[in-house]
Amino acid sequence: MPRILITGATGFVGSNLTAHLCQQGWEVRCLVRDLSRAAKLERLGAELVLGSLGDKESIGAATAGVDTVFHVAGRIRALREKQLFEDNIRGTRNVVEACAEQTTPPVVVMVSSIAAGGPSKPGSPRSESDRDRPISAYGRSKLEAERTAASLASEVPISVIRPPIIFGPADPASLAIFRGVQQLRLHPSPGWKAFPVSLVYVTDMCDAMVRVAQQGARLTSSSNGSTDQASGIYYVAAERTVNYRELGKLAANALGCRVLAPRVPMALFWLLGGAAEVMGQIRRRPGVLNIDKIREAAAPGWECSDKKIRQELGYQPGESLEQQFAETAAWYREQGWLK
């Protein structure tokens, strides 16, 4: 069976991927910073390697003898923009360089984000051939991390997957939407226009990552280090695009309740984002809401096309969004995250 390494295995996507591959009988190794937090992964059958993306020696030990590396780890939010760039770019460089030093370099599948490509235009889902135009610090850091990986594409086989909003069991971010719906019966939508977003269920995301690892095209790099977008990058999505207001309705249906989804002026969201940013600085801990996230919320939309991964790799979402939201709500309740 394939021998694989997962970075970021204690996080939302990484923990689901670990469970998915262990269930299939793969030999799974996880690079973790805290062994106590990773006890559940060990019970699944994964081998744990203590280390971090900033420790080249531990990454070298973790990558030894593996066939595939799923590079899932990365910083999503930070108190300072510099932290995003340092962690996302340096971490990616260390992983890919460690792979390049192996006698037989493993395939690297890097989890990036639609934010690296930038927002979509109304009625035009973003595709791999579109020019990258990130608008947030997070998006710029992920794009630079991709380019860092691409600079070593001649030495290591690398593919990039760019998911939109990922949801499903163990997701703390989507939990806020479910809690708002359940407790307040409210789901505010930013701005007056429809805000289209693509989603992907975490189980489908895991399936897509495996398909990219096994069959996907790889990055190529040019003389200036830029990425050839016609090869090696894949967007992935659910069965259909929704608008942000529909997210609340999907959550409400899954919870068996009703919800109001009022449109709220963007000015109010900017105020909330600014206040949250200040509170994060005072507490010295970045929050889920900040100016960078409001900047993304003010975009025309975040819709992507998964036509390429469907045609090239046979990817198909496993269930309808209604079923996937219902499964997510049921998991939250089983874990006591929701009443």
Number of C-alpha atoms within 10 A of each C-alpha: 9 11 16 25 29 26 27 23 27 24 17 19 23 22 19 22 25 28 19 17 20 17 11 10 12 16 18 26 25 28 26 23 18 14 16 9 10 20 13 14 23 16 10 15 18 24 15 22 19 15 21 20 23 16 12 17 13 17 25 19 14 27 28 18 16 20 19 24 27 25 22 19 25 21 17 15 19 22 16 11 14 11 14 22 22 15 20 24 22 15 24 26 23 21 26 30 19 22 29 20 14 15 9 14 22 26 22 26 26 26 21 27 22 27 25 24 26 24 26 21 14 13 10 12 19 22 21 21 12 13 11 19 15 19 17 20 24 24 26 20 27 29 26 18 25 27 22 22 30 28 22 20 22 14 15 24 24 28 27 28 22 23 25 22 20 22 22 25 22 19 17 15 14 17 20 12 17 27 19 17 25 20 10 11 16 20 26 19 24 23 19 11 11 17 21 22 24 25 23 22 26 25 21 20 26 19 18 26 23 18 16 26 24 13 11 23 19 23 25 22 18 12 7 8 15 16 22 17 18 15 16 21 27 29 24 29 29 26 16 14 19 18 17 21 21 18 20 24 20 22 27 26 16 19 21 10 12 16 20 16 18 14 15 14 13 17 12 12 23 19 14 16 21 17 14 18 21 17 15 18 14 10 10 11 13 19 17 16 17 24 20 19 17 19 16 20 20 16 17 18 25 28 29 27 20 23 17 17 21 17 10 14 16 12 21 17 19 14 13 13 20 14 13 22 23 20 15 25 23 17 16 20 13 11 11 9 15 16 12
